[in-house]
Amino acid sequence: MAKINRFAEMLPEITEWRRDLHQNPELLFDCHRTAGVVAEKLKEFGVDEIVTGIGRTGVVGVIKGKSTGSGKVIGLRADMDALPIHETTGAEHASLVEGKMHACGHDGHTAMLLGAAKYLAETRNFDGTVVVIFQPAEEGGGGGKEMVDDGMMDTFGIQEVYGMHNYPGMEVGEFAMRVGPLMAATDQFTLHVEGKGGHAAMPDQAIDTTLAASQIVVAMQQIVARNTDPLESVVVSVTSFETESKAYNVIPQRVEMRGTVRTLTAENRDMAEAAIKRIAEGTAAAYGATVKVDYDRGYPVTSNHEAQTEFVAEIAKEVSGEGMVHTDKPPVMGGEDFSYMLEARPGAFVFVGNGDTAALHHPDYDFNDDLIPVGCSYWAKLTETRMPAG
């Protein structure tokens, strides 16, 4: 509780940082201003080492405890990027950049980790080193992978890594997590169906790509219904269907479809990719058409490690209380590129309640500043407990 009270005192300052970030959103790797703000704050806090440009525009800060004799090094990660959405909150601190907004709360994640970094740099009440990681391009750019590929884990000697994300609909301060798969692998596909264009009044002289493509959409629903264990989760969604003609009396030569696949296991990921190719090619051939399948694998499954998840559950209970922590959170079929960091090092990713707010990625969404003391306290408590001072 003492830490929450300390961060409650810091709340106006941290809220000011958060709202400044909210007003100045940046997309994907174009986080130059945000990264600059983060680096400047870390310098003000007296952080021991600050490195920019990791994963293109990522920032890493190194804070050493009163002692580093334990040799322990942990990483704490926040994401920095916004989304290409027009904000409709009407808030005084609403986005100043047309068509861009922090609709996922990354402004809050960054501000909370900055708040924790300030506290940890002041107190240094731990034996070891904490590495604060500010990552660009979580929203589809794979910034987490870029930072790992840049050698971040080895460069800073990170042994464990931890992440956090706000969650609308959960009470402020409520935590949720699970051991194993928490968020899905996110793949995407594009199907290029080709037939023989013609006059809509003479379909017998054409190969109807619209019909063939429509049947492919219907057939792909069987991947979940008939190819997946009923006790496991798989999503296959066709989200775009475009023909090259907008005329009422033309059977188009080509149809292009796009969609996404979400899975929680490597086996189902392989199965879904193979099934899409098999079904698309077989169905197209049945109608005399052909199809080219482009399948791109995106973020892997975000899978929590057992020991680290059990550890953060206890930290969350100390911060918010026993009844506010849920360790059996059902997996979420959205994706998260913190998964690359969890593949590189053991760690855990948790959700923390944002209260009764609009959903993530909604134009009315706003990060709940009441969450700031809870999130900062979680980071500080995690650090001091994982690397206790002698």
C-alpha positions in Angstrom: 0.0 0.0 0.0 2.9 2.4 0.7 4.0 2.3 -2.9 0.4 3.0 -4.1 0.3 6.0 -1.8 3.7 7.2 -3.1 2.5 6.9 -6.7 -0.8 8.6 -5.8 1.3 11.5 -4.8 3.0 11.4 -8.2 -0.3 10.9 -10.0 -0.7 14.6 -11.2 2.8 14.5 -12.7 2.5 11.1 -14.3 -1.0 12.0 -15.6 0.5 15.1 -17.3 3.1 12.9 -19.1 0.3 10.5 -20.1 -1.9 13.2 -21.5 0.9 14.9 -23.4 1.6 11.5 -25.1 -2.1 11.1 -25.8 -2.2 14.5 -27.6 0.8 13.6 -29.7 0.2 10.0 -31.0 2.7 8.3 -33.4 2.2 5.2 -35.4 4.3 2.0 -35.7 8.1 2.8 -35.8 7.5 6.5 -36.3 7.8 7.1 -32.6 10.5 9.7 -32.7 8.8 12.3 -30.5 7.6 9.7 -28.0 11.0 8.1 -27.8 12.6 11.5 -27.3 10.2 12.3 -24.5 11.0 8.9 -22.9 14.8 9.3 -23.2 14.7 12.9 -21.8 12.6 11.7 -18.8 14.9 8.9 -18.1 17.9 11.3 -18.2 16.1 13.6 -15.7 15.5 10.6 -13.4 19.2 9.8 -13.3 18.9 6.4 -15.0 22.4 4.8 -15.3 22.3 4.1 -19.0 20.0 5.1 -21.8 20.1 3.6 -25.2 18.0 4.8 -28.1 17.4 3.3 -31.6 16.9 -0.3 -30.6 14.3 -1.8 -32.8 14.6 1.4 -34.9 12.9 3.8 -32.4 12.9 1.8 -29.1 14.4 3.1 -25.9 16.1 1.1 -23.1 17.0 2.4 -19.7 19.2 0.6 -17.2 18.7 1.2 -13.5 21.1 -0.4 -11.0 20.1 -1.2 -7.4 21.9 -0.3 -4.3 23.8 -3.5 -4.9 24.2 -5.6 -8.0 25.8 -8.5 -6.3 22.9 -10.9 -7.0 23.7 -10.6 -10.7 20.0 -10.6 -11.5 18.7 -8.6 -14.4 15.0 -8.2 -15.2 13.2 -6.4 -18.1 10.0 -4.4 -17.8 8.3 -3.5 -21.1 5.8 -0.9 -22.2 4.6 -0.2 -25.8 4.6 3.4 -27.2 2.7 3.4 -30.5 -0.8 4.6 -31.3 -3.4 3.6 -33.9 -4.7 5.1 -37.2 -8.1 6.0 -35.7 -10.0 9.3 -35.6 -10.6 10.1 -31.9 -14.2 10.9 -30.7 -13.7 11.2 -27.0 -14.0 14.9 -26.8 -11.5 15.0 -24.0 -9.5 18.2 -23.3 -6.4 16.1 -23.9 -7.7 14.5 -27.2 -5.3 13.8 -30.0 -4.0 16.8 -31.9 -3.1 14.7 -34.9 -6.0 14.0 -37.3 -6.5 10.3 -37.9 -4.2 9.1 -35.1 -5.0 8.3 -31.5 -4.0 6.3 -28.5 -6.9 3.9 -28.7 -5.2 1.0 -26.9 -3.7 2.8 -23.9 0.0 2.6 -24.9 0.3 6.2 -23.7 -0.8 4.9 -20.2 1.6 2.0 -20.4 4.5 4.3 -21.2 3.6 6.8 -18.5 3.3 4.0 -15.9 6.7 2.6 -16.7 8.2 6.0 -16.6 6.6 6.6 -13.2 8.1 3.3 -11.9 11.5 4.2 -13.4 11.5 7.5 -11.6 10.7 5.8 -8.3 13.3 3.0 -8.8 16.0 5.4 -9.8 15.3 7.4 -6.7 15.1 4.6 -4.2 17.2 1.8 -5.7 15.9 -0.5 -3.0 16.9 -3.7 -4.8 19.9 -5.9 -5.5 20.3 -6.3 -9.2 19.5 -4.4 -12.4 16.2 -3.4 -13.9 16.0 -2.7 -17.6 13.0 -0.6 -18.7 12.0 -1.3 -22.3 10.0 1.2 -24.3 8.9 -0.5 -27.5 7.6 0.9 -30.8 5.3 -0.7 -33.3 3.3 -3.2 -31.3 0.2 -2.5 -33.4 1.1 -4.7 -36.3 4.7 -3.7 -36.9 6.5 -6.3 -34.8 8.6 -3.8 -32.8 9.1 -6.5 -30.1 10.7 -8.8 -32.6 12.9 -5.9 -33.9 14.2 -5.1 -30.4 15.0 -8.8 -29.8 16.6 -9.2 -33.2 18.8 -6.1 -32.4 20.3 -8.2 -29.5 18.5 -6.4 -26.7 18.3 -9.4 -24.4 22.0 -10.3 -24.7 23.3 -6.7 -24.8 21.7 -5.9 -21.4 21.9 -9.4 -19.9 18.1 -9.6 -19.4 17.2 -12.9 -17.7 13.5 -12.4 -17.3 11.0 -10.1 -18.9 7.6 -8.8 -17.9 4.7 -7.0 -19.7 1.4 -5.5 -18.8 -1.7 -4.3 -20.7 -4.8 -2.4 -19.6 -8.2 -4.2 -20.0 -11.5 -2.3 -20.3 -14.4 -4.0 -18.4 -12.2 -5.1 -15.5 -12.3 -3.1 -12.4 -9.4 -0.6 -11.9 -6.7 -2.5 -10.1 -8.1 -6.0 -11.0 -5.4 -8.3 -12.5 -5.9 -11.3 -14.8 -3.4 -13.8 -16.1 -2.8 -17.4 -16.8 0.1 -19.9 -17.2 0.6 -20.8 -20.9 -1.1 -19.3 -23.9 -2.7 -16.0 -23.0 -3.0 -14.4 -26.4 -3.2 -15.9 -29.9 -0.8 -16.2 -32.8 -2.0 -13.8 -35.5 -1.6 -14.8 -39.1 -3.1 -13.3 -42.3 -3.9 -14.6 -45.8 -4.7 -13.3 -49.2 -6.5 -15.4 -51.8 -6.2 -14.5 -55.4 -9.0 -16.3 -57.3 -8.9 -16.3 -61.1 -11.5 -17.5 -63.6 -12.8 -16.3 -66.9 -14.6 -13.0 -67.0 -17.7 -12.5 -69.1 -21.2 -11.1 -69.5 -23.5 -11.8 -66.5 -26.3 -12.7 -68.9 -24.1 -15.5 -70.3 -22.6 -17.2 -67.3 -22.1 -20.5 -69.2 -19.4 -18.8 -71.2 -17.5 -17.6 -68.1 -15.8 -19.2 -65.1 -17.5 -17.4 -62.2 -14.9 -16.2 -59.8 -17.5 -14.7 -57.5 -19.2 -18.1 -57.1 -15.9 -19.9 -56.6 -14.7 -17.4 -54.1 -17.9 -17.4 -52.2 -17.8 -21.2 -51.9 -14.2 -20.9 -50.6 -15.4 -18.6 -47.8 -18.1 -21.1 -46.8 -15.8 -24.1 -47.0 -13.2 -22.5 -44.8 -15.6 -22.3 -42.0 -15.2 -26.0 -41.7 -11.6 -25.6 -40.5 -13.0 -24.6 -37.1 -16.1 -26.7 -37.2 -14.6 -29.9 -38.4 -10.8 -29.8 -38.3 -10.3 -28.4 -34.8 -10.6 -30.1 -31.4 -13.9 -28.7 -30.0 -12.0 -28.0 -26.7 -9.5 -25.8 -28.5 -9.8 -22.3 -29.9 -9.2 -21.4 -33.6 -10.5 -18.4 -35.5 -10.6 -18.1 -39.3 -12.2 -14.9 -40.6 -12.5 -13.6 -44.1 -12.5 -9.8 -43.7 -12.3 -8.5 -47.2 -13.8 -9.6 -50.5 -13.1 -7.6 -53.6 -13.8 -8.1 -57.3 -12.1 -6.2 -60.1 -15.5 -5.0 -61.5 -18.2 -2.9 -59.9 -20.6 -3.3 -62.9 -24.0 -5.1 -62.5 -23.6 -7.1 -65.7 -20.0 -8.3 -65.5 -18.7 -11.6 -64.1 -15.2 -10.5 -62.9 -12.0 -12.2 -64.1 -10.5 -12.0 -60.6 -11.5 -11.9 -56.9 -9.2 -11.1 -54.0 -10.0 -12.1 -50.4 -8.2 -11.3 -47.2 -8.5 -12.6 -43.7 -7.0 -13.5 -40.5 -6.3 -16.7 -38.5 -5.9 -16.9 -34.7 -4.6 -20.0 -32.9 -3.2 -20.9 -29.5 -1.0 -23.9 -30.4 1.7 -24.6 -33.0 -0.2 -27.6 -34.1 -3.4 -25.7 -34.8 -1.4 -23.0 -36.5 0.2 -25.5 -39.0 -3.2 -27.2 -39.4 -5.0 -24.0 -40.3 -2.4 -22.9 -42.8 -2.5 -26.2 -44.6 -6.3 -26.4 -44.5 -6.7 -23.0 -46.0 -4.4 -23.9 -48.9 -6.1 -27.3 -49.4 -9.6 -26.0 -49.2 -9.0 -22.9 -51.4 -7.2 -24.8 -54.1 -9.7 -27.7 -54.1 -12.8 -25.6 -54.1 -11.5 -23.3 -56.8 -10.7 -26.3 -59.0 -14.2 -27.7 -58.5 -15.6 -24.5 -60.2 -12.9 -24.4 -62.9 -11.0 -21.5 -61.3 -7.5 -21.3 -59.9 -6.3 -19.7 -56.7 -3.0 -18.3 -55.4 -2.7 -18.4 -51.6 -0.4 -15.9 -49.9 -0.1 -16.9 -46.2 1.9 -14.7 -43.8 2.6 -15.7 -40.2 2.5 -12.8 -37.8 2.9 -12.6 -34.0 3.4 -16.0 -32.3 1.3 -17.1 -29.3 1.9 -15.0 -26.2 2.6 -17.8 -23.7 3.4 -17.1 -20.1 6.0 -19.1 -18.2 4.8 -21.0 -15.1 7.3 -19.8 -12.4 7.2 -16.2 -13.5 3.4 -16.2 -13.8 3.0 -17.6 -10.3 5.4 -15.0 -9.0 3.6 -12.0 -10.6 0.2 -13.3 -9.3 1.6 -12.9 -5.8 2.8 -9.4 -6.6 -0.6 -8.5 -7.9 -2.2 -9.8 -4.7 0.1 -7.6 -2.6 -0.8 -4.6 -4.7 -4.5 -5.0 -5.1 -5.6 -7.7 -2.7 -6.4 -11.5 -3.0 -9.9 -11.1 -4.5 -8.7 -8.8 -7.3 -6.3 -11.3 -8.9 -7.5 -14.0 -11.3 -5.0 -16.6 -12.4 -7.3 -18.5 -14.8 -8.0 -15.8 -17.4 -9.4 -17.5 -20.6 -7.1 -16.9 -23.5 -7.8 -13.8 -25.7 -7.7 -14.3 -29.4 -6.1 -10.9 -30.1 -2.3 -10.8 -30.6 0.6 -9.2 -28.8 4.2 -8.9 -30.0 5.5 -9.2 -26.4 5.3 -12.9 -27.5 8.7 -12.5 -29.1 10.2 -11.4 -25.8 8.6 -14.3 -24.1 10.2 -16.6 -26.7 13.6 -15.1 -26.0 13.3 -15.1 -22.1 11.1 -16.5 -19.4 8.5 -14.1 -18.1 4.8 -13.2 -17.8 2.3 -10.8 -19.4 -0.7 -9.6 -17.3 -3.9 -7.7 -17.8 -4.9 -4.9 -15.4 -8.4 -3.4 -15.3 -9.1 -0.1 -17.0 -12.6 0.2 -15.5 -15.9 0.8 -17.4 -14.5 2.4 -20.5 -14.9 2.0 -24.2 -13.2 -1.1 -25.7 -9.7 -1.1 -27.0 -9.3 0.2 -30.5 -12.6 2.1 -30.2 -12.6 5.9 -31.1 -14.2 6.6 -27.7 -11.5 4.8 -25.8 -9.3 6.6 -23.3 -6.8 5.2 -20.8 -8.1 5.6 -17.2 -5.6 7.7 -15.2 -6.9 6.2 -12.0 -5.0 3.0 -13.0 -1.6 4.8 -12.9 -0.8 4.3 -9.1 -1.7 0.6 -9.4 0.4 0.0 -12.5 3.4 1.9 -11.2 3.2 0.1 -7.9 3.0 -3.3 -9.6 6.3 -2.5 -11.5 8.0 -1.3 -8.4 6.9 -4.2 -6.2 7.8 -6.7 -8.8 11.3 -5.3 -9.1 12.0 -5.0 -5.4 10.6 -8.5 -4.7 12.3 -10.3 -7.5 15.6 -8.7 -6.6 15.4 -8.1 -2.8 18.0 -5.7 -1.3 20.3 -7.4 1.2 
